[in-house]
C-alpha cells in the first residue's frame, strides 16, 4: 500500500517538525514546485471562467463569526480568540465571511452578477491530535475557495458550471472521484436559515446532478450549518473516504450580513451565495495525488520534469536551455549511469548526454515508462516535453499524433 506520509518524505515533498507542531507540515522545494504549478493552473482555469481573485486576511474579529453563525455552529473546530486591545481576533476556519464582506464593500447591481470571488487562502481548524495525519488532516489549510453571489434564478446555472469545472480540473490532475454525495440536514445538529430556503436549495442541487446524469447518494447529517451541498468523494490508499471538492448553496449568510444588490426595477434584492471548491485544500489534494500516482506525477506538475545525466567531458547547454524554456530541471553528475537512472525513476524524462551527443548538440531521452527515443537536437527535446506538459494529460509522455 502506498502511504503518502512515507513517500512524500522519501521524495522530499514535505515534512514536519515537533517544534512547529502537529498538523502543521511544511513544503520542501520539490513539493512546493508541484503545488505552485497546480495552484497556477487552478488560478488560470478560474480566471478564464469569469472568476475574480482576491486576497483577504486570515484573522477576523469575533463579532464577524458571531454574525456568520460560525461561533454558534462551528466553535469546536475554531482556535480560541486572541485579545488585542479591546478587540478579540480569531483565526478563520473558512473564508466565506470575508468574501461576504468583500461583496458588501461596494454597491452591487444586477448587471454585476453573478460575481465570482475566488481565493487560494489560508485558514485554520483546531483538529484533535488523534485525527491528524500527514497532509490529509491538518490544522493549517490552504484552500482553493470561491463564493459566487447571484440572484436565486442564476444559481442552478452556476452550480452546473462548477460541476463542469470540477470534472475538467480532476481530469487534468489525474484524480479519480469515487462518488458524488448530496449532503443534507440530519437530526441532532444545529443549522441556520429557513426551512423553505433549505428545501429550495436541496431541490436545486438535486436537479443539477440529475441534469448532468451524475449518480449520487443522499446522506443526512453531512450538510454545512448554512446549507446543503454536493460533495465529491475520493478514496485513499487505506480505503478511507475524503471530500475533495464541494459546491454548496447558502441563503443564511447573505441574510446575516445583510447583503443586497439593486435589481432591474431599482429595488434592493438579496443574493444567494454559492460556496465552491474545485480541488479542496492543497494539503489533502497532494496527499491523494501522491498516492494516486505513486509519486510519479503527470509531466505538467512533476517537481522535476527532466533529469539531465551528462556523460561527456564537453559542455552541453541542454540543461540551461531547458531551464530557460520554463522546464523544471535537475542535473546529476555523480555515480554510474545506471545508478543515476535508478535515482530518477519518478522523473518523466531522463536526458542522457554522451560524448557523441554533446559534440552534435543532441540528447537521448529515456521516458519514465522505459521507452527510449532516438537522439534528437536539444531544442526538439525541449519542445517535446513542453508540448506534453501543456496538454495536461496524465499518463501521456509523448505528444498526441
C-alpha positions as CSV (number, residue, x, y, z in Angstrom):
1,X,0.0,0.0,0.0
2,X,1.3,3.5,-0.9
3,X,1.3,5.8,2.0
4,X,1.7,9.5,1.1
5,X,3.3,10.2,4.5
6,X,6.2,7.9,3.8
7,X,6.5,8.5,0.1
8,X,6.2,12.3,0.5
9,X,9.1,12.4,2.8
10,X,11.2,10.0,0.7
11,X,10.7,12.2,-2.3
12,X,11.4,15.4,-0.3
13,X,7.9,16.8,-1.0
14,X,7.0,17.8,2.6
15,X,8.0,17.2,6.2
16,X,7.1,18.3,9.7
17,X,8.8,19.2,13.0
18,X,7.6,18.8,16.6
19,X,8.8,22.3,17.3
20,X,6.4,23.7,14.6
21,X,3.6,21.5,15.9
22,X,1.3,18.6,15.0
23,X,-0.8,19.1,11.9
24,X,1.5,21.9,10.6
25,X,3.5,20.4,7.8
26,X,5.9,22.4,5.7
27,X,6.5,22.0,2.0
28,X,10.0,21.3,0.7
29,X,11.3,22.7,-2.7
30,X,10.1,19.7,-4.7
31,X,6.6,19.7,-3.2
32,X,6.4,23.5,-3.4
33,X,7.2,23.3,-7.1
34,X,4.5,20.8,-7.8
35,X,2.0,22.7,-5.6
36,X,2.8,26.1,-7.3
37,X,2.1,24.5,-10.7
38,X,-1.3,23.2,-9.6
39,X,-2.2,26.5,-7.9
40,X,-1.3,28.4,-11.1
41,X,-3.4,26.0,-13.2
42,X,-6.4,26.4,-10.9
43,X,-6.0,30.2,-10.9
44,X,-5.9,30.4,-14.7
45,X,-8.8,28.0,-15.1
46,X,-10.9,30.1,-12.8
47,X,-9.8,33.4,-14.4
48,X,-10.8,32.1,-17.9
49,X,-14.2,31.2,-16.5
50,X,-15.1,34.6,-15.1
51,X,-13.7,34.4,-11.6
52,X,-12.1,37.4,-9.9
53,X,-9.3,36.7,-7.4
54,X,-8.9,38.5,-4.1
55,X,-6.7,38.3,-1.0
56,X,-8.2,38.5,2.5
57,X,-6.6,38.3,6.0
58,X,-6.6,35.0,7.9
59,X,-7.8,36.8,11.0
60,X,-11.2,38.3,11.8
61,X,-13.0,39.9,14.8
62,X,-15.0,37.6,17.0
63,X,-18.1,39.6,16.1
64,X,-17.8,38.6,12.5
65,X,-18.0,35.0,13.4
66,X,-21.0,35.6,15.7
67,X,-22.8,37.2,12.7
68,X,-21.9,34.5,10.3
69,X,-23.0,31.7,12.6
70,X,-19.6,30.0,12.8
71,X,-19.3,30.6,16.6
72,X,-22.7,29.2,17.3
73,X,-22.3,26.2,15.0
74,X,-18.6,25.6,14.4
75,X,-16.8,26.8,17.6
76,X,-15.4,23.4,18.4
77,X,-13.3,23.5,15.2
78,X,-12.0,27.1,15.8
79,X,-9.0,28.3,17.7
80,X,-9.8,30.4,20.7
81,X,-10.0,34.2,20.5
82,X,-6.8,36.3,21.0
83,X,-7.3,39.5,22.9
84,X,-5.8,42.5,21.1
85,X,-6.5,45.8,22.9
86,X,-10.3,46.0,23.1
87,X,-10.8,43.5,20.2
88,X,-10.8,39.7,20.1
89,X,-9.3,38.3,17.0
90,X,-9.8,34.8,15.7
91,X,-8.0,32.7,13.1
92,X,-10.6,32.0,10.4
93,X,-11.9,28.4,9.9
94,X,-13.3,29.4,6.5
95,X,-13.2,32.3,4.0
96,X,-16.9,32.8,3.5
97,X,-17.4,35.7,6.0
98,X,-14.5,37.6,4.5
99,X,-15.9,37.1,0.9
100,X,-19.4,38.2,2.1
101,X,-17.9,41.4,3.3
102,X,-15.9,41.9,0.1
103,X,-19.2,41.7,-1.7
104,X,-20.8,44.2,0.7
105,X,-17.8,46.6,0.4
106,X,-19.3,48.0,-2.9
107,X,-22.8,48.8,-4.1
108,X,-23.8,46.0,-6.5
109,X,-26.2,46.0,-9.4
110,X,-27.9,43.0,-11.1
111,X,-25.6,43.8,-14.0
112,X,-22.6,42.9,-11.9
113,X,-24.0,39.4,-11.1
114,X,-23.0,36.7,-11.0
115,X,-20.0,37.9,-9.1
116,X,-17.5,35.0,-8.7
117,X,-15.0,35.8,-6.0
118,X,-12.1,33.3,-5.7
119,X,-9.1,33.0,-3.4
120,X,-6.5,30.3,-2.6
121,X,-6.2,31.3,1.0
122,X,-5.1,30.1,4.4
123,X,-7.5,29.0,7.1
124,X,-7.1,27.2,10.4
125,X,-9.0,24.5,12.2
126,X,-8.5,23.1,15.7
127,X,-8.4,19.4,14.7
128,X,-7.9,17.0,17.6
129,X,-4.4,15.4,17.8
130,X,-5.8,11.9,17.4
131,X,-7.2,12.6,13.9
132,X,-4.1,14.5,12.5
133,X,-2.1,12.7,9.8
134,X,0.3,13.6,7.1
135,X,-1.3,16.0,4.6
136,X,-4.8,14.6,4.8
137,X,-5.9,16.1,8.2
138,X,-4.0,19.3,9.2
139,X,-4.6,22.4,11.2
140,X,-3.2,25.0,8.7
141,X,-5.1,24.7,5.4
142,X,-4.5,26.3,2.1
143,X,-7.9,26.1,0.4
144,X,-8.9,26.5,-3.3
145,X,-12.1,28.5,-2.5
146,X,-14.7,30.6,-4.2
147,X,-18.0,32.3,-3.4
148,X,-20.4,33.2,-6.2
149,X,-23.0,35.8,-5.5
150,X,-26.0,35.8,-7.8
151,X,-29.8,36.0,-7.9
152,X,-31.6,32.8,-7.0
153,X,-32.6,32.3,-10.6
154,X,-29.0,32.1,-11.7
155,X,-27.9,29.6,-9.0
156,X,-28.7,26.4,-11.0
157,X,-26.6,27.6,-13.9
158,X,-23.7,28.5,-11.6
159,X,-23.8,25.0,-9.9
160,X,-23.8,23.4,-13.4
161,X,-20.8,25.4,-14.3
162,X,-19.0,24.4,-11.1
163,X,-19.6,20.7,-11.8
164,X,-18.2,21.1,-15.2
165,X,-15.0,22.8,-13.9
166,X,-14.6,20.1,-11.3
167,X,-14.6,17.4,-13.9
168,X,-12.1,19.4,-16.1
169,X,-9.7,20.0,-13.2
170,X,-9.9,16.5,-11.9
171,X,-9.1,15.0,-15.3
172,X,-6.1,17.3,-15.6
173,X,-4.8,16.3,-12.2
174,X,-5.3,12.6,-12.8
175,X,-7.8,12.5,-9.9
176,X,-10.5,9.8,-9.9
177,X,-13.6,10.7,-7.9
178,X,-15.2,7.6,-6.2
179,X,-18.7,9.0,-5.8
180,X,-20.9,12.1,-5.5
181,X,-22.8,12.8,-2.3
182,X,-25.8,15.1,-1.8
183,X,-25.2,16.2,1.8
184,X,-28.4,17.1,3.7
185,X,-29.6,18.1,7.1
186,X,-29.8,15.5,9.8
187,X,-31.1,15.1,13.4
188,X,-29.1,16.2,16.3
189,X,-27.2,19.0,14.6
190,X,-27.6,22.8,14.5
191,X,-28.4,24.6,11.2
192,X,-29.1,28.2,10.3
193,X,-31.6,29.6,7.8
194,X,-35.3,29.0,7.0
195,X,-36.8,25.6,6.0
196,X,-38.1,27.0,2.8
197,X,-34.7,28.1,1.7
198,X,-33.2,24.7,2.6
199,X,-35.8,22.8,0.6
200,X,-35.4,25.1,-2.4
201,X,-31.6,24.6,-2.2
202,X,-31.8,20.9,-1.9
203,X,-34.1,20.7,-4.9
204,X,-31.7,22.9,-6.9
205,X,-28.7,20.7,-6.2
206,X,-30.6,17.5,-6.8
207,X,-31.7,19.0,-10.2
208,X,-28.2,19.9,-11.1
209,X,-27.0,16.4,-10.5
210,X,-29.9,14.8,-12.4
211,X,-29.5,17.2,-15.3
212,X,-25.9,16.0,-15.8
213,X,-26.8,12.4,-15.2
214,X,-24.5,12.1,-12.2
215,X,-25.3,9.3,-9.9
216,X,-25.2,10.2,-6.2
217,X,-26.1,9.2,-2.7
218,X,-28.2,11.3,-0.4
219,X,-26.6,11.5,3.1
220,X,-28.4,13.0,6.0
221,X,-26.4,15.0,8.6
222,X,-23.5,16.0,6.3
223,X,-24.7,19.4,5.2
224,X,-22.9,22.6,6.2
225,X,-24.7,24.5,9.0
226,X,-25.7,27.1,6.5
227,X,-26.9,25.0,3.6
228,X,-26.9,21.7,1.7
229,X,-24.1,20.7,-0.6
230,X,-22.8,18.4,-3.3
231,X,-19.6,16.7,-2.1
232,X,-17.2,14.9,-4.5
233,X,-15.7,11.9,-2.6
234,X,-12.3,10.1,-3.2
235,X,-10.8,7.1,-1.5
236,X,-7.2,7.0,-0.4
237,X,-4.8,4.0,-0.4
238,X,-6.0,2.9,3.0
239,X,-9.7,2.8,1.9
240,X,-10.7,6.0,3.7
241,X,-13.1,8.3,2.1
242,X,-12.4,12.1,1.8
243,X,-14.2,15.0,0.3
244,X,-12.0,16.7,-2.3
245,X,-14.5,19.1,-4.0
246,X,-17.8,20.7,-3.0
247,X,-20.5,23.1,-4.1
248,X,-22.9,24.5,-1.6
249,X,-26.0,26.8,-1.6
250,X,-26.2,29.4,1.2
251,X,-29.2,31.7,1.9
252,X,-28.2,32.0,5.6
253,X,-25.0,34.2,5.5
254,X,-26.3,36.7,2.8
255,X,-29.2,37.4,5.3
256,X,-27.0,37.6,8.4
257,X,-24.6,40.0,6.7
258,X,-27.5,41.9,5.1
259,X,-26.1,41.5,1.5
260,X,-28.0,43.1,-1.3
261,X,-27.9,44.3,-4.9
262,X,-30.1,46.6,-6.9
263,X,-32.3,44.6,-9.2
264,X,-33.7,45.6,-12.6
265,X,-36.6,47.5,-11.1
266,X,-34.3,49.6,-8.9
267,X,-35.3,47.8,-5.7
268,X,-32.9,46.0,-3.2
269,X,-32.7,42.3,-3.6
270,X,-30.9,39.5,-1.6
271,X,-28.3,37.4,-3.5
272,X,-27.7,33.7,-2.8
273,X,-24.2,32.6,-2.0
274,X,-22.8,29.6,-3.8
275,X,-19.7,28.2,-2.0
276,X,-17.4,26.0,-4.1
277,X,-14.0,24.4,-4.1
278,X,-12.8,22.6,-7.2
279,X,-9.9,20.7,-5.6
280,X,-10.2,21.3,-1.9
281,X,-7.1,22.1,0.2
282,X,-3.7,21.8,-1.3
283,X,-2.7,19.6,1.6
284,X,-5.4,17.0,1.2
285,X,-5.2,17.2,-2.6
286,X,-1.5,16.4,-2.6
287,X,-1.9,13.6,-0.1
288,X,-4.2,12.0,-2.5
289,X,-2.2,12.8,-5.6
290,X,1.0,11.3,-4.1
291,X,-0.9,8.0,-3.5
292,X,-2.8,8.1,-6.8
293,X,0.4,8.5,-8.9
294,X,2.9,6.8,-6.6
295,X,4.9,10.0,-6.6
296,X,5.3,9.8,-10.4
297,X,3.3,12.9,-11.1
298,X,2.0,13.9,-14.5
299,X,4.5,15.8,-16.6
300,X,2.9,19.2,-16.2
301,X,3.2,19.3,-12.4
302,X,6.1,16.9,-11.8
303,X,8.6,18.6,-9.4
304,X,11.4,17.8,-11.9
305,X,10.3,17.3,-15.5
306,X,13.7,16.3,-16.9
307,X,16.8,14.9,-15.2
308,X,20.0,15.6,-17.1
309,X,22.7,13.0,-16.9
310,X,25.9,14.3,-18.6
311,X,28.5,11.6,-19.5
312,X,30.7,13.8,-21.7
313,X,33.7,16.0,-20.8
314,X,32.3,18.5,-23.3
315,X,30.0,21.2,-22.0
316,X,26.4,20.7,-23.0
317,X,24.0,23.7,-22.8
318,X,20.8,21.5,-22.7
319,X,20.1,21.9,-19.0
320,X,20.4,25.7,-19.1
321,X,18.3,25.9,-22.3
322,X,15.6,23.7,-20.8
323,X,15.5,25.8,-17.7
324,X,15.3,29.0,-19.7
325,X,12.4,27.4,-21.6
326,X,10.5,27.1,-18.4
327,X,11.0,23.4,-17.7
328,X,11.9,22.1,-14.2
329,X,15.4,20.6,-14.5
330,X,17.9,18.7,-12.3
331,X,21.4,17.8,-13.3
332,X,23.2,14.7,-11.9
333,X,27.0,14.2,-12.4
334,X,27.9,11.7,-9.7
335,X,27.6,7.9,-9.9
336,X,27.3,5.4,-12.6
337,X,24.8,5.9,-15.4
338,X,22.6,3.0,-14.1
339,X,22.6,4.4,-10.5
340,X,21.7,7.9,-11.7
341,X,18.8,6.5,-13.8
342,X,17.5,4.4,-10.9
343,X,17.6,7.5,-8.7
344,X,15.3,9.3,-11.1
345,X,12.6,6.7,-11.8
346,X,9.8,9.2,-10.7
347,X,11.0,11.8,-13.2
348,X,9.1,11.8,-16.5
349,X,12.2,12.2,-18.7
350,X,15.9,11.5,-18.3
351,X,18.2,13.2,-20.8
352,X,21.5,11.3,-21.3
353,X,24.3,13.3,-23.0
354,X,27.3,11.3,-24.0
355,X,30.4,12.4,-26.0
356,X,28.7,12.0,-29.4
357,X,25.5,13.7,-28.3
358,X,27.4,16.6,-26.8
359,X,29.6,17.1,-29.9
360,X,26.5,17.1,-32.2
361,X,24.2,19.1,-29.9
362,X,21.9,16.1,-29.3
363,X,20.3,14.5,-26.3
364,X,19.0,10.9,-25.8
365,X,15.6,10.9,-24.0
366,X,14.6,8.0,-21.8
367,X,10.9,8.0,-20.8
368,X,9.7,7.1,-17.3
369,X,7.9,4.0,-18.7
370,X,11.1,2.6,-20.1
371,X,10.9,3.7,-23.7
372,X,14.0,5.3,-25.3
373,X,13.9,7.9,-28.1
374,X,16.4,8.3,-30.9
375,X,19.0,11.1,-30.2
376,X,17.5,14.5,-31.1
377,X,18.5,18.1,-31.1
378,X,18.2,19.7,-27.6
379,X,15.6,22.2,-28.9
380,X,13.5,19.4,-30.2
381,X,13.6,17.6,-26.8
382,X,12.6,20.8,-25.0
383,X,9.7,21.3,-27.5
384,X,8.5,17.7,-27.0
385,X,8.5,17.9,-23.2
386,X,6.9,21.4,-23.3
387,X,4.1,20.2,-25.6
388,X,3.3,17.2,-23.4
389,X,3.3,19.4,-20.3
390,X,1.0,21.9,-21.9
391,X,-1.5,19.2,-22.9
392,X,-2.0,18.3,-19.2
393,X,-3.0,14.7,-19.9
394,X,-1.9,12.4,-17.1
395,X,-0.1,9.3,-18.3
396,X,1.0,10.9,-21.5
397,X,4.7,11.1,-22.2
398,X,4.7,11.7,-26.0
399,X,2.7,14.4,-27.9
400,X,-0.5,13.2,-29.5
401,X,-0.2,12.2,-33.1
